[in-house]
Amino acid sequence: MRFSELLTILQMAIGSVILISGIGLLLLSMTNRFGRVIDRSRQLADAARDAPQQRDQRLLAQLEILARRAGLLRLAISFATLSVLLAAILVICLFITALLHLEVVVLIAALFIICMLSLIISLLLFLQDINLSLAALRLDVGAA
């Protein structure tokens, strides 16, 4: 392989590396939200044990929303992680195909498409979590 060919491959791989970095920041945000949901769930579970009956129903509704949010965030994190893994595999495939002079355009295209679909699914799940957090806020404000 000549140096000019290597530069071309590196230029193609840069996009995937930037994608990995961006999704990493998204994962950081998602795992922060997930941790907060878990912490808040523990607080409300403790409060529900000591609450009177009428207040207990509101706390149980909050806990149900938090459980749904945790599930959504877990799925969002899983799909974002899958997207990062596929982007990393894509970079490796770019180099292997160049080194071995293989023509596997379909494989590379499929990896990129699945990577993007995983990212889209992750972002949609993340939006659902945000909508549920607003529903929980409305529940809190309505009870105040």
Secondary structure, DSSP 8 states (H G I E B T S, - for coil): --HHHHHHHHHHHHHHHHHHHHHHHHHHHHHHHHHHHHHHHHHHHHHHHHS-HHHHHHHHHHHHHHHHHHHHHHHHHHHHHHHHHHHHHHHHHHHHHHHHT---HHHHHHHHHHHHHHHHHHHHHHHHHHHHHHHHHHHHHHH-
